[in-house]
């Protein structure tokens, strides 16, 4: 079975290695390492672009679908801005994967939009809206699915999320005036 690579984890590792090379007094080494990484990324990005062009030219829709369904390849296509689906389309597909889970509780989620800064706006529906467990649902299911499908998303804003703490019921003295509950009549 082939090893599964995580594009974001690999990018973070490269950044950490570059930071290690940039130790004080070693700026020239860091600059050369950054140039090396940039050259490699440009080379394989150009190769990916050519692959997508060829697949598109021969109208191999099934091959393109398999490429975008592969998590590693899809991550690289997003990294090089070559993914055939927009961020909104990928977020919509990600939400489709969590809807069965939300539906078990008669809840749902609606995509309100994805802005140019990469902020996804969602609204919880049904029993999910205002549910005390909505923060956990959003964090564990919805945000994870959205970030896997669209790693370029910078934030997910969700309407209908509560912090999980029940609202306190304030007990106060009865307001002045007549009693709102009629007095029971005396039983003869």
C-alpha positions, 0 to 999 in steps of 0.5 A, spaced: 500 500 500 502 506 498 504 511 503 499 517 504 502 524 504 499 530 507 500 536 503 500 541 509 504 537 514 509 536 508 509 544 507 510 545 515 516 540 515 519 544 509 518 551 513 521 548 519 527 546 516 528 552 512 527 556 519 532 551 522 537 553 516 536 560 518 539 560 524 543 567 526 549 568 521 547 563 516 543 567 512 546 565 505 545 558 506 537 559 508 537 563 501 540 558 497 535 553 501 529 557 499 531 558 492 532 550 491 525 549 494 522 554 490 525 551 484 523 544 486 516 547 487 515 550 480 518 544 477 513 539 479 507 545 479 509 546 472 509 538 471 502 538 474 499 543 470 501 539 464 498 533 466 491 537 467 492 540 460 493 533 457 487 530 461 483 536 459 485 535 452 483 528 451 477 529 455 479 524 460 473 526 465 474 519 469 481 520 470 480 528 472 475 525 477 480 520 480 485 525 480 481 530 484 478 525 488 485 523 491 487 527 497 494 527 495 493 529 488 487 534 490 492 537 495 497 539 490 492 541 485 490 546 490 497 548 492 498 550 485 491 553 483 490 548 478 484 544 482 478 544 477 473 546 482 472 552 486 473 553 493 466 554 494 464 547 490 469 543 494 466 546 501 459 544 498 462 537 497 465 537 504 458 539 507 455 533 503 459 528 507 457 531 514 450 532 512 448 524 514 451 525 521 447 532 522 441 529 519 441 523 524 439 529 529 435 532 524 440 538 523 443 541 517 448 546 515 447 551 509 453 554 505 452 562 505 458 563 501 466 563 501 469 570 500 475 572 496 479 572 503 478 565 504 472 566 509 467 560 509 460 563 512 455 557 514 449 557 518 446 551 522 439 548 521 434 544 524 436 542 531 443 544 530 442 551 530 443 553 537 444 546 540 448 546 546 453 541 542 453 545 536 460 548 538 463 540 538 459 539 531 462 545 528 469 543 530 469 536 530 465 535 523 464 541 519 470 545 520 475 538 519 471 536 513 471 544 510 479 544 511 480 537 508 477 539 502 479 547 501 486 548 505 486 555 503 480 557 507 483 561 513 476 561 517 470 558 518 464 563 521 458 559 523 451 562 525 447 558 530 453 556 534 452 556 542 458 555 547 455 549 550 453 553 556 446 553 558 443 559 559 441 561 566 434 562 568 434 568 573 429 567 578 426 574 581 421 577 585 414 577 582 413 584 579 408 589 582 401 588 580 395 583 579 397 576 579 398 573 572 395 567 574 387 567 577 386 565 584 382 558 584 375 559 586 373 557 593 370 550 592 363 549 596 
